Amino acid sequence: MMASVRPPRRFGRTIRFGIGVALMASLLLGSAVIGWGLGAPATVAPGTVEQGQGADVGEQTPAYWVWQAAQVWGMPSPVPAMLSTVSLTPTLLPAAGASFRINGATAANTSVRWEFGETTAAPGSTELELRFTDGLSRAASTLTVYLETRPGTLPAGLTFFLYWDAGAFGPSGVTVETMHVIVLACAGIGRCP
């Protein structure tokens, strides 16, 4: 009697291979679309809320000093006081919320305004180092300023507005390529990282 020999079953493997290739292609295409969206700049326009998405925005802050918002704004008049740029002489925060600037400024210039909330958990007499990096469509700026929390404990949370004068950018909009804020608690007055 003659034994029959069956050819190997390739039909099932071919279908599984085709499905695997289709899934891999879909995954790569989806990743490319997401990556393109994340890499696109965001346009921030004057107003009360941020608009757009995809800009490289990051923050690192203590839990008691919270970055709440960033908007394109007009520099107030009179121009707010400038925060200290020297670690040994930080600007002492007032007992109520206030506005400050982080660079030279002219009233009514287009500016980026950061809103920070200081919570009641903020330790008193603590120096904070704030590092700002803004990459705009035509320029990039890196600024470091120093402030000191009030002695004692706060009875309620406070709001502080910090302005960065964007200079010659038009008032209709600024394209923000990157925006990073790092707030570090110093070991003591003048002993910052």
C-alpha positions in Angstrom: 0.0 0.0 0.0 1.2 3.4 -0.9 1.3 6.1 1.7 -0.1 9.4 0.7 2.0 12.5 1.3 0.2 15.8 2.0 1.7 19.1 1.0 2.5 21.4 3.9 -0.3 23.7 5.0 0.7 27.2 3.9 -2.7 28.7 3.5 -3.2 29.4 7.2 0.3 30.8 7.6 -0.2 33.1 4.6 -3.3 34.6 6.1 -1.7 35.0 9.5 1.4 36.6 7.9 -0.9 39.0 5.9 -2.8 40.0 9.0 0.4 40.6 10.9 1.8 42.8 8.1 -1.5 44.8 7.9 -1.5 45.3 11.7 2.2 46.4 11.7 1.5 48.9 8.8 -1.5 50.3 10.7 0.6 50.7 13.8 3.4 52.5 12.0 1.0 54.8 10.1 -0.8 55.7 13.4 2.5 56.4 15.1 3.6 58.6 12.2 0.4 60.6 12.4 0.6 61.0 16.2 4.3 62.0 16.0 3.6 64.6 13.3 0.8 66.1 15.5 3.0 66.2 18.6 5.8 67.9 16.7 3.7 70.7 15.2 3.9 74.1 16.9 1.0 75.6 18.7 -0.3 79.1 18.1 -1.2 80.9 21.3 -3.5 83.9 20.7 -4.6 86.7 23.0 -7.4 85.6 25.3 -8.2 83.8 28.4 -7.4 80.2 27.4 -4.6 78.5 25.6 -5.3 77.5 22.0 -3.8 74.7 19.9 -1.8 71.7 20.8 1.3 69.9 19.9 3.9 72.4 21.3 6.7 71.0 23.5 5.4 72.2 26.8 6.8 70.9 30.1 7.0 71.8 33.7 8.6 70.7 36.9 7.3 72.5 40.0 6.9 71.8 43.7 3.3 70.8 44.7 2.9 74.1 46.6 3.9 76.4 43.6 1.6 75.3 40.7 1.8 76.5 37.1 -1.9 77.1 36.3 -1.9 78.8 32.9 0.1 80.6 30.2 -1.4 83.1 27.8 -0.3 85.8 25.4 -1.1 89.0 27.1 -0.4 92.7 26.9 2.3 94.0 29.3 0.4 95.9 32.1 0.8 99.6 32.7 2.4 100.5 34.9 4.9 97.8 34.2 5.2 95.3 37.2 8.3 95.1 39.3 11.0 92.8 38.0 11.8 89.6 39.9 15.4 89.3 41.2 18.0 87.6 38.9 20.4 87.1 41.8 20.1 84.1 44.0 21.5 85.9 47.1 18.7 88.6 46.9 15.4 86.9 45.9 12.3 89.0 45.6 10.1 88.6 48.7 6.6 87.7 47.7 3.9 90.0 49.1 1.1 88.8 51.5 -1.4 89.1 48.6 -1.3 88.0 45.0 0.7 90.3 42.6 2.2 90.7 39.2 5.9 90.6 38.3 8.0 90.6 35.2 10.9 88.4 34.4 12.7 90.6 31.8 12.9 94.2 30.7 9.5 95.4 29.5 7.5 98.1 27.8 3.9 98.7 28.7 1.4 97.3 26.2 4.0 95.1 24.5 2.9 91.5 23.5 3.9 89.3 26.4 3.6 85.8 27.7 1.8 85.7 31.1 2.2 82.8 33.4 -0.2 82.2 36.3 1.1 80.5 39.3 -0.7 79.4 42.4 1.0 79.3 45.8 -0.9 77.0 48.1 -1.2 77.1 51.9 1.3 74.2 52.0 4.1 76.5 50.9 7.0 76.6 53.4 7.7 80.0 54.7 11.0 81.9 53.9 11.9 79.4 51.1 13.8 80.6 48.0 12.5 79.3 44.7 14.5 79.3 41.5 12.3 79.7 38.4 13.8 78.8 35.0 11.8 79.7 31.9 12.7 78.6 28.4 10.5 79.9 25.6 11.2 79.0 22.0 9.1 81.2 19.7 8.8 81.2 16.0 11.6 83.7 15.6 13.6 83.6 18.8 14.3 81.6 22.0 14.8 83.0 25.5 16.0 81.4 28.7 15.6 83.3 31.9 16.2 82.5 35.5 14.6 84.5 38.4 14.5 84.1 42.2 11.7 84.7 44.7 11.2 84.0 48.3 8.0 82.8 50.0 6.6 84.9 52.9 7.6 83.8 56.4 5.0 81.7 58.3 2.0 80.0 56.8 -0.5 81.4 54.3 -4.1 81.6 55.5 -5.3 81.1 51.9 -3.8 80.3 48.5 -2.4 83.2 46.4 -2.2 83.8 42.7 0.9 85.4 41.0 1.2 86.5 37.4 4.7 86.6 35.8 5.1 88.4 32.5 7.8 87.9 29.9 7.9 90.8 27.3 8.0 89.1 23.9 9.2 92.4 22.3 8.7 92.9 18.6 6.2 90.1 18.1 2.8 91.3 16.7 -0.2 91.4 19.0 -2.3 89.0 16.8 -0.5 85.9 17.8 2.8 84.2 18.7 3.8 80.8 17.6 5.2 78.9 20.6 7.6 76.1 19.6 8.6 75.2 23.1 7.8 76.3 26.7 9.4 74.9 29.7 9.1 76.0 33.3 11.3 74.5 36.1 10.8 75.7 39.7 13.3 74.4 42.2 13.3 74.9 46.0 16.7 76.1 47.1 18.5 74.6 50.2 18.6 78.1 51.7 18.8 81.8 50.6 21.5 82.0 48.0 22.0 78.2 48.0 20.2 77.3 44.7 21.1 74.5 42.3 
